[in-house]
């Protein structure tokens, strides 16, 4: 046995999960369980998603973000909608009850492309995605990417169920028609956003709201930080081949707080590299509307939260970070 402590954010190679033997799979399940108890984050490799696809999405989205504000405003949306979120639209720190200046970012945001049968659900959670006409290639690229994310999410949910000892379909069966979200977040330099105010971030400290978030990020001085009880705020480990995966508030509730919703933030443009520009592709996995989330009992769970309707919960969270 090694005395070296396990990393707070462990790396998981999905190839060893999908093709490994029982010992490999049991080891990976233990690693996932331990990592999600500590920080709520994983680095996931072996996912098979083409890095070239991610690069092409960034190139297309960057062309849009660099357009005049008047052009982008034609696609303006509110938080939780589909289209362009301009400067000042969100302050994620509000979700923790912290009043912060608005986040220093812009986003293109999309969601499920398949309508629901229930007209009430449809009215709140479905609308056609709005694709900028100025970058016509973005639609096909994103639709291909989202198809890959849906498959990866199913793999991850099966792994999470096994890691909890509740079976591979425990979470996945509640996600046959999810209201997934997809944000392309643009973090420009100070020449675009100006000098950061005190307490202002590219994204303020928060936890995600739903089930599983799959993040494709870029390394940067003003990049992602993760919070743990042991280490406080630390730069998140980076591997260009890996997705950064974290669980959100709903999944943490579901596990009875055995796993923690990963608290994180994105730093403002650094003073010694004020022109730094980063872009993140963020897939938010969600449940099928109407899912009742009930905490797993002991010995798996540790806290028995009251049951919640997944989408009543999500709507309240989205409203909490909306500025204005």
C-alpha angles and dihedrals in degrees: 000000000000121000090211109116118240114257115261089230106035127200118239123194108206091201089069089050098049098040104021128106126252093277093051092048093048091050092050091048090053091048092052093047092050095045094049091049091054108040108350091238138108135183107224124199131167091057096129097224111147112247088209090063091054091049093050091051090052093049092051095044092047090056088056096045091052092057121104116282090244091060093048093046090070086071098043116146138176123248108288091024133101123264136034124351106199131203113305096019098116140035106183093187088072088073087069092045092256117134107222135161114267118286117268099237147085125220143197107211131194136168145183113340096201118082122227127243095230107080092208092055090042092053093055105032108027133066130140113274114253111228118191110246090210091068103036094170092064094077096059093042093051094045090053090047093048091051089055091047091053090054093045091049090055090052092049094047091052090050091049092051091051091046089056093045093239099110135266097276098047093102100017094063089065093055106061091120107017128178090230118180130212125196129185101202119200117200107189127186129262093274085072104031101029127226111330116252119232108287093013121135139176082247119003123232111288147127122244116255108223138042117292128000120200112198129191104193142171126233115251145149089244093046142117122324126187127206125222131171090238100046107020113212113000134169108261114246113256133213116168090213094052137080116224106230126191136169124236137221097277094053091046089053089048091056091049088248093300084126121042127228102244111249113212147151139193115234122234121254105296118250091231093049104031094161093058111135122193134175129198131195108212124189115191113200114210139176130257107274113267095033111150110220112208124178116251109246126240138314086041097033126052103189125040105218119190112263114265136194103244096226099041084056094047094049092053090051094048091049090051094063097044113113116219 
